[in-house]
């Protein structure tokens, strides 16, 4: 339905073009407050998306795309996914091995080769389990952002996965991201798109913990820097993993007290919680920065500076936080505050505040001050 067919329902409105989208900010005429059935019927014919900008349902935002999204390079996204899966699998082989060299399965006897290949598959199943869970967490996290962005007709790319050699990064990946090719209109959009990823990824992390913790093992007579560990180097060296509030609650719920050797699913779930916490830090253009800017506007800068200072302090316990503090400055070109949206003055509706507050609580619950106590 063209805008001219909706205009009789509005007292006044403003139309703007945001790169590839038409944005209509409309105030509904008093006789159609509620809204009326006639207005609802008319909105169903709008060739885009719409939402109420306030709880009173008097201010309406309508958005439609002006041109089709560009063709995606699916081959590139698929290739990056496969390469990242391979590097995460290698990291899993180091973390939750043991690992047997595949050359031992080669033989002139086809039956012997098949048996050896199957034995090798079983031998490396912990690494495969770990890779499937980690990649599932990353994929669902990014799909949360992607689906919510498309809900607002934001031109978003499919996820880009970033592989990493396990010798550089214990998890075998630097994570994943999507590109938003359309500008964010207001703080409500920013909040919904920013929060969707961490909450979607959290669901898969909890599933991984639910599958892995019951299969984990309580070790008697083993004590160290934390209550959970994996063995690296073909099971020779204990590697302790730090705690978060949510991880401690989940571990006590399933296993009770004691030092726990984590199942590969549980290791992936642990990493999922850490990824959630890092993304929810209220800094720059991390998901937590999006959320906090949505709630506080320019006040997000104060929270960001306090959080950044906290990372510097935590760096005396785990030096990796200093690297994150430096990366935030580098990526933000010296800024740790959040850039503005097109309409920064339109506040987030009150019914969205619980999402933002719950996200802040989730950050606290998943944050591990010293995630790798085995490291200096």
Secondary structure as UniProt FT lines:
FT   HELIX           3..6
FT   HELIX           7..9
FT   STRAND          10..18
FT   TURN            19..20
FT   STRAND          21..28
FT   HELIX           30..32
FT   TURN            33..35
FT   HELIX           37..44
FT   STRAND          49..52
FT   TURN            55..56
FT   STRAND          59..65
FT   HELIX           74..96
FT   HELIX           102..105
FT   HELIX           110..123
FT   HELIX           125..151
FT   TURN            152..153
FT   STRAND          160..163
FT   TURN            166..168
FT   TURN            170..171
FT   STRAND          173..177
FT   HELIX           187..212
FT   HELIX           213..215
FT   STRAND          217..219
FT   TURN            220..221
FT   STRAND          228..232
FT   TURN            233..236
FT   STRAND          237..240
FT   HELIX           245..254
FT   STRAND          259..261
FT   HELIX           264..279
FT   TURN            284..285
FT   HELIX           287..296
FT   HELIX           297..299
FT   HELIX           300..314
FT   TURN            315..317
FT   HELIX           320..331
FT   TURN            332..334
FT   TURN            344..345
FT   HELIX           350..366
FT   TURN            369..374
//
